[in-house]
Amino acid sequence: MTVKSENVKLFTEKAELVSAVVSEVSSLAEAYQYTIDLCGKKEACKLLVSGCEEGLSDKADALCETKIGKTIAAPSLNKKQFSALEKQCVDNGFQLLKDGLRKHLGGIDIGFTFADHGIAETGTIVLNSRSEELRIATMISEVHVAVLPKSKIVADSYALESYMEECMRKADYTAFITGPSRTADIERVLAIGVHGPLELHILLLEDK
């Protein structure tokens, strides 16, 4: 077994232990289809604005009705990639967003991103999130789908020392994501999705 395949195997095992869903894809087209299928199966997330159950002015009441249908946010796609995914979204009645995510803080079903690295030892994905749009997409979506090239999986965090030094020199915002969001701060009861997505789907992309 090669080092690459060993890292992929260990990464998958560790990521699944923390409730991430790991799948293998052979192309970006397959990753897009996976995301479309996933969005089609889930229920549309609901916009929960405090006070919407009360008597409101017309302007405030309109805010409570701004979430319609299902939404995918993909801020890191280039023009060609965005067009390919957008076509499938239109065919399925989904809305695809690239920017302006602050206007959709209560209603993003899926955030679609590319991971920069994976750490096999812990099943962690590493995501350079210098863009605010990317940070929003990975924090407030109900489901986070991350495409991770197999060649970018390293054995442990020490292997990313030079990468992290470069990120720090640029003062970049870099996220280490291990499984879906979880906390036990509330009465020591484990809760999923409090500080981020309810689900994390990692698509391992076969690359050269």
PyRosetta script that sets phi, psi and omega in degrees:
from pyrosetta import init, pose_from_sequence

init()
pose = pose_from_sequence("MTVKSENVKLFTEKAELVSAVVSEVSSLAEAYQYTIDLCGKKEACKLLVSGCEEGLSDKADALCETKIGKTIAAPSLNKKQFSALEKQCVDNGFQLLKDGLRKHLGGIDIGFTFADHGIAETGTIVLNSRSEELRIATMISEVHVAVLPKSKIVADSYALESYMEECMRKADYTAFITGPSRTADIERVLAIGVHGPLELHILLLEDK")
pose.set_psi(1, 131.1)
pose.set_omega(1, -179.5)
pose.set_phi(2, -74.5)
pose.set_psi(2, 164.6)
pose.set_omega(2, 177.8)
pose.set_phi(3, -59.4)
pose.set_psi(3, -41.7)
pose.set_omega(3, 179.9)
pose.set_phi(4, -59.9)
pose.set_psi(4, -47.6)
pose.set_omega(4, -178.9)
pose.set_phi(5, -68.0)
pose.set_psi(5, -33.4)
pose.set_omega(5, 176.6)
pose.set_phi(6, -64.8)
pose.set_psi(6, -42.8)
pose.set_omega(6, 179.0)
pose.set_phi(7, -64.3)
pose.set_psi(7, -41.3)
pose.set_omega(7, 179.3)
pose.set_phi(8, -63.2)
pose.set_psi(8, -44.1)
pose.set_omega(8, -179.1)
pose.set_phi(9, -63.1)
pose.set_psi(9, -47.2)
pose.set_omega(9, -179.0)
pose.set_phi(10, -67.4)
pose.set_psi(10, -41.7)
pose.set_omega(10, 178.5)
pose.set_phi(11, -57.5)
pose.set_psi(11, -46.9)
pose.set_omega(11, -179.2)
pose.set_phi(12, -60.5)
pose.set_psi(12, -45.3)
pose.set_omega(12, -179.9)
pose.set_phi(13, -60.7)
pose.set_psi(13, -47.5)
pose.set_omega(13, -176.7)
pose.set_phi(14, -69.4)
pose.set_psi(14, -39.5)
pose.set_omega(14, -179.5)
pose.set_phi(15, -66.1)
pose.set_psi(15, -39.9)
pose.set_omega(15, 179.9)
pose.set_phi(16, -69.2)
pose.set_psi(16, -27.5)
pose.set_omega(16, 177.4)
pose.set_phi(17, -64.7)
pose.set_psi(17, -26.5)
pose.set_omega(17, 179.0)
pose.set_phi(18, -105.2)
pose.set_psi(18, 26.4)
pose.set_omega(18, 170.9)
pose.set_phi(19, 74.6)
pose.set_psi(19, 15.9)
pose.set_omega(19, 171.5)
pose.set_phi(20, -78.0)
pose.set_psi(20, 150.1)
pose.set_omega(20, 175.9)
pose.set_phi(21, -101.1)
pose.set_psi(21, 117.9)
pose.set_omega(21, -175.8)
pose.set_phi(22, -112.1)
pose.set_psi(22, 127.9)
pose.set_omega(22, 178.5)
pose.set_phi(23, -135.2)
pose.set_psi(23, 157.8)
pose.set_omega(23, 177.7)
pose.set_phi(24, -106.2)
pose.set_psi(24, 138.1)
pose.set_omega(24, 177.2)
pose.set_phi(25, -129.6)
pose.set_psi(25, 150.1)
pose.set_omega(25, -177.3)
pose.set_phi(26, -96.7)
pose.set_psi(26, -11.7)
pose.set_omega(26, -177.1)
pose.set_phi(27, -159.2)
pose.set_psi(27, 166.1)
pose.set_omega(27, 176.0)
pose.set_phi(28, -65.8)
pose.set_psi(28, -34.1)
pose.set_omega(28, 178.3)
pose.set_phi(29, -59.1)
pose.set_psi(29, -39.2)
pose.set_omega(29, 178.0)
pose.set_phi(30, -69.2)
pose.set_psi(30, -35.2)
pose.set_omega(30, 177.5)
pose.set_phi(31, -65.9)
pose.set_psi(31, -40.8)
pose.set_omega(31, 177.5)
pose.set_phi(32, -62.8)
pose.set_psi(32, -43.7)
pose.set_omega(32, -178.9)
pose.set_phi(33, -64.2)
pose.set_psi(33, -39.3)
pose.set_omega(33, 177.2)
pose.set_phi(34, -59.1)
pose.set_psi(34, -44.6)
pose.set_omega(34, -178.3)
pose.set_phi(35, -65.9)
pose.set_psi(35, -42.0)
pose.set_omega(35, 178.2)
pose.set_phi(36, -62.9)
pose.set_psi(36, -44.8)
pose.set_omega(36, 179.2)
pose.set_phi(37, -61.9)
pose.set_psi(37, -42.3)
pose.set_omega(37, -179.5)
pose.set_phi(38, -63.3)
pose.set_psi(38, -43.6)
pose.set_omega(38, 179.8)
pose.set_phi(39, -65.1)
pose.set_psi(39, -37.2)
pose.set_omega(39, 179.8)
pose.set_phi(40, -66.1)
pose.set_psi(40, -31.8)
pose.set_omega(40, -176.8)
pose.set_phi(41, -81.3)
pose.set_psi(41, -29.6)
pose.set_omega(41, -175.7)
pose.set_phi(42, -83.1)
pose.set_psi(42, 157.7)
pose.set_omega(42, 174.7)
pose.set_phi(43, -76.1)
pose.set_psi(43, 146.7)
pose.set_omega(43, 177.7)
pose.set_phi(44, -62.3)
pose.set_psi(44, 134.5)
pose.set_omega(44, 178.8)
pose.set_phi(45, -70.3)
pose.set_psi(45, 148.7)
pose.set_omega(45, -175.6)
pose.set_phi(46, -100.6)
pose.set_psi(46, 141.4)
pose.set_omega(46, 176.6)
pose.set_phi(47, -82.0)
pose.set_psi(47, 110.8)
pose.set_omega(47, -177.4)
pose.set_phi(48, -107.0)
pose.set_psi(48, 92.5)
pose.set_omega(48, 179.1)
pose.set_phi(49, -99.7)
pose.set_psi(49, 128.8)
pose.set_omega(49, -178.9)
pose.set_phi(50, -56.6)
pose.set_psi(50, 127.9)
pose.set_omega(50, 177.4)
pose.set_phi(51, 96.8)
pose.set_psi(51, -2.5)
pose.set_omega(51, -176.4)
pose.set_phi(52, -66.9)
pose.set_psi(52, -16.8)
pose.set_omega(52, 179.8)
pose.set_phi(53, -85.4)
pose.set_psi(53, -4.0)
pose.set_omega(53, -177.4)
pose.set_phi(54, -97.3)
pose.set_psi(54, 170.0)
pose.set_omega(54, 175.1)
pose.set_phi(55, -69.1)
pose.set_psi(55, 122.7)
pose.set_omega(55, -173.8)
pose.set_phi(56, -123.9)
pose.set_psi(56, 162.1)
pose.set_omega(56, 172.7)
pose.set_phi(57, -70.6)
pose.set_psi(57, 165.5)
pose.set_omega(57, -179.9)
pose.set_phi(58, -59.6)
pose.set_psi(58, -39.6)
pose.set_omega(58, -178.9)
pose.set_phi(59, -65.9)
pose.set_psi(59, -44.6)
pose.set_omega(59, -179.9)
pose.set_phi(60, -69.3)
pose.set_psi(60, -37.4)
pose.set_omega(60, 179.8)
pose.set_phi(61, -64.6)
pose.set_psi(61, -34.9)
pose.set_omega(61, 178.8)
pose.set_phi(62, -64.5)
pose.set_psi(62, -34.4)
pose.set_omega(62, 178.6)
pose.set_phi(63, -61.8)
pose.set_psi(63, -37.5)
pose.set_omega(63, -178.5)
pose.set_phi(64, -70.0)
pose.set_psi(64, -13.7)
pose.set_omega(64, -177.3)
pose.set_phi(65, -108.8)
pose.set_psi(65, 14.2)
pose.set_omega(65, -174.2)
pose.set_phi(66, -76.4)
pose.set_psi(66, -17.2)
pose.set_omega(66, -178.8)
pose.set_phi(67, -91.7)
pose.set_psi(67, 111.9)
pose.set_omega(67, 179.9)
pose.set_phi(68, -130.1)
pose.set_psi(68, 129.7)
pose.set_omega(68, 177.5)
pose.set_phi(69, 74.1)
pose.set_psi(69, -157.4)
pose.set_omega(69, -177.6)
pose.set_phi(70, -115.7)
pose.set_psi(70, 145.8)
pose.set_omega(70, -173.2)
pose.set_phi(71, -130.0)
pose.set_psi(71, 135.0)
pose.set_omega(71, 174.0)
pose.set_phi(72, -117.0)
pose.set_psi(72, 133.0)
pose.set_omega(72, 177.2)
pose.set_phi(73, -109.6)
pose.set_psi(73, 126.8)
pose.set_omega(73, -178.8)
pose.set_phi(74, -138.3)
pose.set_psi(74, 69.5)
pose.set_omega(74, -173.3)
pose.set_phi(75, -70.9)
pose.set_psi(75, -17.6)
pose.set_omega(75, -175.2)
pose.set_phi(76, -93.9)
pose.set_psi(76, -0.3)
pose.set_omega(76, -179.3)
pose.set_phi(77, -76.2)
pose.set_psi(77, 142.8)
pose.set_omega(77, 172.9)
pose.set_phi(78, -79.2)
pose.set_psi(78, 178.7)
pose.set_omega(78, -173.4)
pose.set_phi(79, -59.4)
pose.set_psi(79, -44.9)
pose.set_omega(79, -178.6)
pose.set_phi(80, -66.4)
pose.set_psi(80, -43.9)
pose.set_omega(80, 179.8)
pose.set_phi(81, -65.0)
pose.set_psi(81, -42.1)
pose.set_omega(81, -179.6)
pose.set_phi(82, -61.8)
pose.set_psi(82, -42.5)
pose.set_omega(82, -179.5)
pose.set_phi(83, -62.2)
pose.set_psi(83, -39.4)
pose.set_omega(83, -179.5)
pose.set_phi(84, -64.8)
pose.set_psi(84, -43.9)
pose.set_omega(84, 179.8)
pose.set_phi(85, -73.6)
pose.set_psi(85, -35.1)
pose.set_omega(85, -179.2)
pose.set_phi(86, -62.2)
pose.set_psi(86, -39.2)
pose.set_omega(86, 179.3)
pose.set_phi(87, -59.1)
pose.set_psi(87, -43.9)
pose.set_omega(87, 179.6)
pose.set_phi(88, -68.4)
pose.set_psi(88, -35.2)
pose.set_omega(88, 178.1)
pose.set_phi(89, -65.1)
pose.set_psi(89, -44.5)
pose.set_omega(89, 179.5)
pose.set_phi(90, -61.0)
pose.set_psi(90, -42.4)
pose.set_omega(90, -179.7)
pose.set_phi(91, -62.3)
pose.set_psi(91, -26.5)
pose.set_omega(91, -177.4)
pose.set_phi(92, -105.7)
pose.set_psi(92, 3.5)
pose.set_omega(92, 177.6)
pose.set_phi(93, 78.1)
pose.set_psi(93, 22.4)
pose.set_omega(93, 178.5)
pose.set_phi(94, -99.7)
pose.set_psi(94, 156.1)
pose.set_omega(94, 174.7)
pose.set_phi(95, -100.0)
pose.set_psi(95, 132.2)
pose.set_omega(95, 177.8)
pose.set_phi(96, -111.4)
pose.set_psi(96, 127.5)
pose.set_omega(96, -177.7)
pose.set_phi(97, -115.5)
pose.set_psi(97, 142.8)
pose.set_omega(97, 174.3)
pose.set_phi(98, -114.6)
pose.set_psi(98, -33.4)
pose.set_omega(98, 179.7)
pose.set_phi(99, -145.6)
pose.set_psi(99, -177.5)
pose.set_omega(99, -178.0)
pose.set_phi(100, 68.6)
pose.set_psi(100, 28.4)
pose.set_omega(100, -174.0)
pose.set_phi(101, -70.4)
pose.set_psi(101, -18.8)
pose.set_omega(101, 177.6)
pose.set_phi(102, -61.7)
pose.set_psi(102, -23.0)
pose.set_omega(102, 179.2)
pose.set_phi(103, -81.9)
pose.set_psi(103, -3.4)
pose.set_omega(103, -176.4)
pose.set_phi(104, -127.4)
pose.set_psi(104, 34.3)
pose.set_omega(104, -173.1)
pose.set_phi(105, -64.7)
pose.set_psi(105, -18.8)
pose.set_omega(105, -179.8)
pose.set_phi(106, -109.1)
pose.set_psi(106, 9.8)
pose.set_omega(106, -172.3)
pose.set_phi(107, -150.5)
pose.set_psi(107, 48.4)
pose.set_omega(107, 175.4)
pose.set_phi(108, -108.5)
pose.set_psi(108, 118.4)
pose.set_omega(108, -177.9)
pose.set_phi(109, -76.9)
pose.set_psi(109, -48.0)
pose.set_omega(109, -176.5)
pose.set_phi(110, -134.5)
pose.set_psi(110, 132.9)
pose.set_omega(110, 171.3)
pose.set_phi(111, -103.6)
pose.set_psi(111, 123.9)
pose.set_omega(111, -176.9)
pose.set_phi(112, -110.4)
pose.set_psi(112, 123.0)
pose.set_omega(112, -176.0)
pose.set_phi(113, -139.4)
pose.set_psi(113, 171.6)
pose.set_omega(113, 170.9)
pose.set_phi(114, -112.1)
pose.set_psi(114, 127.8)
pose.set_omega(114, 176.3)
pose.set_phi(115, -83.1)
pose.set_psi(115, 143.3)
pose.set_omega(115, 179.9)
pose.set_phi(116, -81.1)
pose.set_psi(116, -34.9)
pose.set_omega(116, 179.9)
pose.set_phi(117, -152.3)
pose.set_psi(117, 164.7)
pose.set_omega(117, 171.9)
pose.set_phi(118, -130.5)
pose.set_psi(118, 144.6)
pose.set_omega(118, 179.1)
pose.set_phi(119, -111.7)
pose.set_psi(119, 112.1)
pose.set_omega(119, -174.5)
pose.set_phi(120, -63.4)
pose.set_psi(120, -39.0)
pose.set_omega(120, -174.9)
pose.set_phi(121, -57.3)
pose.set_psi(121, -32.4)
pose.set_omega(121, -176.1)
pose.set_phi(122, -123.0)
pose.set_psi(122, -3.5)
pose.set_omega(122, -177.4)
pose.set_phi(123, 68.4)
pose.set_psi(123, 33.5)
pose.set_omega(123, -175.0)
pose.set_phi(124, -100.7)
pose.set_psi(124, 140.1)
pose.set_omega(124, 170.6)
pose.set_phi(125, -101.7)
pose.set_psi(125, 144.9)
pose.set_omega(125, -179.3)
pose.set_phi(126, -113.6)
pose.set_psi(126, 127.9)
pose.set_omega(126, -173.0)
pose.set_phi(127, -131.8)
pose.set_psi(127, 115.7)
pose.set_omega(127, 175.1)
pose.set_phi(128, -75.9)
pose.set_psi(128, 114.3)
pose.set_omega(128, -171.6)
pose.set_phi(129, -116.8)
pose.set_psi(129, 50.1)
pose.set_omega(129, -179.6)
pose.set_phi(130, -64.2)
pose.set_psi(130, -23.7)
pose.set_omega(130, 179.1)
pose.set_phi(131, -85.6)
pose.set_psi(131, 131.8)
pose.set_omega(131, 176.8)
pose.set_phi(132, -62.0)
pose.set_psi(132, -36.8)
pose.set_omega(132, 179.8)
pose.set_phi(133, -60.7)
pose.set_psi(133, -39.5)
pose.set_omega(133, 179.6)
pose.set_phi(134, -68.3)
pose.set_psi(134, -39.6)
pose.set_omega(134, 178.7)
pose.set_phi(135, -63.4)
pose.set_psi(135, -41.9)
pose.set_omega(135, 179.4)
pose.set_phi(136, -63.6)
pose.set_psi(136, -45.3)
pose.set_omega(136, -177.5)
pose.set_phi(137, -59.8)
pose.set_psi(137, -35.7)
pose.set_omega(137, -177.2)
pose.set_phi(138, -87.9)
pose.set_psi(138, -10.5)
pose.set_omega(138, -176.7)
pose.set_phi(139, -102.8)
pose.set_psi(139, -36.8)
pose.set_omega(139, -172.2)
pose.set_phi(140, -110.1)
pose.set_psi(140, -2.0)
pose.set_omega(140, 175.9)
pose.set_phi(141, -73.4)
pose.set_psi(141, 152.3)
pose.set_omega(141, 177.2)
pose.set_phi(142, -73.1)
pose.set_psi(142, -31.9)
pose.set_omega(142, -179.3)
pose.set_phi(143, -131.7)
pose.set_psi(143, 131.8)
pose.set_omega(143, 177.3)
pose.set_phi(144, -109.1)
pose.set_psi(144, 121.4)
pose.set_omega(144, 175.3)
pose.set_phi(145, -108.8)
pose.set_psi(145, 119.4)
pose.set_omega(145, -177.7)
pose.set_phi(146, -119.9)
pose.set_psi(146, 126.6)
pose.set_omega(146, 176.4)
pose.set_phi(147, -90.6)
pose.set_psi(147, 124.8)
pose.set_omega(147, -177.2)
pose.set_phi(148, -125.5)
pose.set_psi(148, 111.4)
pose.set_omega(148, 175.5)
pose.set_phi(149, -61.7)
pose.set_psi(149, 135.7)
pose.set_omega(149, -178.2)
pose.set_phi(150, -59.3)
pose.set_psi(150, -32.6)
pose.set_omega(150, -178.5)
pose.set_phi(151, -68.3)
pose.set_psi(151, -14.5)
pose.set_omega(151, -178.4)
pose.set_phi(152, -93.8)
pose.set_psi(152, 4.0)
pose.set_omega(152, 178.5)
pose.set_phi(153, -87.4)
pose.set_psi(153, 124.7)
pose.set_omega(153, 179.1)
pose.set_phi(154, -111.4)
pose.set_psi(154, 165.6)
pose.set_omega(154, -175.0)
pose.set_phi(155, -67.5)
pose.set_psi(155, -46.1)
pose.set_omega(155, -176.8)
pose.set_phi(156, -151.5)
pose.set_psi(156, 177.5)
pose.set_omega(156, -175.9)
pose.set_phi(157, -67.1)
pose.set_psi(157, -25.9)
pose.set_omega(157, 179.5)
pose.set_phi(158, -62.5)
pose.set_psi(158, -28.5)
pose.set_omega(158, -179.7)
pose.set_phi(159, -70.4)
pose.set_psi(159, -11.8)
pose.set_omega(159, 179.8)
pose.set_phi(160, -103.4)
pose.set_psi(160, 16.2)
pose.set_omega(160, -176.1)
pose.set_phi(161, -57.4)
pose.set_psi(161, -50.2)
pose.set_omega(161, -178.2)
pose.set_phi(162, -66.7)
pose.set_psi(162, -36.5)
pose.set_omega(162, 177.8)
pose.set_phi(163, -61.8)
pose.set_psi(163, -45.1)
pose.set_omega(163, -178.7)
pose.set_phi(164, -69.5)
pose.set_psi(164, -35.1)
pose.set_omega(164, 176.9)
pose.set_phi(165, -61.4)
pose.set_psi(165, -40.7)
pose.set_omega(165, 178.2)
pose.set_phi(166, -66.0)
pose.set_psi(166, -40.7)
pose.set_omega(166, 177.9)
pose.set_phi(167, -62.1)
pose.set_psi(167, -40.8)
pose.set_omega(167, -178.7)
pose.set_phi(168, -69.8)
pose.set_psi(168, -34.6)
pose.set_omega(168, 177.1)
pose.set_phi(169, -63.2)
pose.set_psi(169, -32.8)
pose.set_omega(169, 179.8)
pose.set_phi(170, -90.8)
pose.set_psi(170, -0.3)
pose.set_omega(170, -177.4)
pose.set_phi(171, 56.3)
pose.set_psi(171, 39.6)
pose.set_omega(171, 179.4)
pose.set_phi(172, -76.8)
pose.set_psi(172, 154.4)
pose.set_omega(172, 173.8)
pose.set_phi(173, -92.5)
pose.set_psi(173, 111.7)
pose.set_omega(173, -177.6)
pose.set_phi(174, -117.9)
pose.set_psi(174, 127.3)
pose.set_omega(174, -177.6)
pose.set_phi(175, -104.9)
pose.set_psi(175, 135.7)
pose.set_omega(175, 171.1)
pose.set_phi(176, -107.0)
pose.set_psi(176, 114.2)
pose.set_omega(176, -173.4)
pose.set_phi(177, -115.8)
pose.set_psi(177, 120.1)
pose.set_omega(177, -180.0)
pose.set_phi(178, -122.1)
pose.set_psi(178, 99.1)
pose.set_omega(178, -179.7)
pose.set_phi(179, 75.1)
pose.set_psi(179, 177.9)
pose.set_omega(179, 176.8)
pose.set_phi(180, -68.2)
pose.set_psi(180, 162.8)
pose.set_omega(180, 179.4)
pose.set_phi(181, -60.6)
pose.set_psi(181, 137.5)
pose.set_omega(181, 178.3)
pose.set_phi(182, -151.5)
pose.set_psi(182, 151.8)
pose.set_omega(182, 176.0)
pose.set_phi(183, -152.5)
pose.set_psi(183, 153.7)
pose.set_omega(183, 173.8)
pose.set_phi(184, -126.0)
pose.set_psi(184, 22.6)
pose.set_omega(184, -178.4)
pose.set_phi(185, -68.9)
pose.set_psi(185, -27.2)
pose.set_omega(185, -175.5)
pose.set_phi(186, -89.2)
pose.set_psi(186, 101.6)
pose.set_omega(186, 178.9)
pose.set_phi(187, 53.2)
pose.set_psi(187, 29.3)
pose.set_omega(187, 176.8)
pose.set_phi(188, 59.6)
pose.set_psi(188, 25.1)
pose.set_omega(188, 177.8)
pose.set_phi(189, -104.4)
pose.set_psi(189, 126.0)
pose.set_omega(189, -179.0)
pose.set_phi(190, -65.4)
pose.set_psi(190, 125.5)
pose.set_omega(190, 178.3)
pose.set_phi(191, -125.3)
pose.set_psi(191, 134.7)
pose.set_omega(191, -179.4)
pose.set_phi(192, -101.8)
pose.set_psi(192, 135.9)
pose.set_omega(192, 173.9)
pose.set_phi(193, 86.4)
pose.set_psi(193, 12.0)
pose.set_omega(193, -178.2)
pose.set_phi(194, -71.6)
pose.set_psi(194, -43.5)
pose.set_omega(194, -176.2)
pose.set_phi(195, -107.1)
pose.set_psi(195, 8.1)
pose.set_omega(195, -177.1)
pose.set_phi(196, 179.9)
pose.set_psi(196, -160.8)
pose.set_omega(196, -176.2)
pose.set_phi(197, -59.4)
pose.set_psi(197, 148.5)
pose.set_omega(197, 175.6)
pose.set_phi(198, -74.8)
pose.set_psi(198, -28.7)
pose.set_omega(198, -178.1)
pose.set_phi(199, -135.7)
pose.set_psi(199, 146.3)
pose.set_omega(199, 172.4)
pose.set_phi(200, -123.1)
pose.set_psi(200, 119.8)
pose.set_omega(200, 177.3)
pose.set_phi(201, -111.5)
pose.set_psi(201, 122.2)
pose.set_omega(201, -179.6)
pose.set_phi(202, -109.3)
pose.set_psi(202, 119.9)
pose.set_omega(202, -179.7)
pose.set_phi(203, -102.1)
pose.set_psi(203, 110.0)
pose.set_omega(203, -179.3)
pose.set_phi(204, -81.0)
pose.set_psi(204, 113.0)
pose.set_omega(204, -175.6)
pose.set_phi(205, -91.7)
pose.set_psi(205, 125.0)
pose.set_omega(205, 177.1)
pose.set_phi(206, -73.0)
pose.set_psi(206, 114.2)
pose.set_omega(206, 179.8)
pose.set_phi(207, -127.2)
pose.set_psi(207, 170.2)
pose.set_omega(207, -176.5)
pose.set_phi(208, -82.3)
pose.dump_pdb("model.pdb")
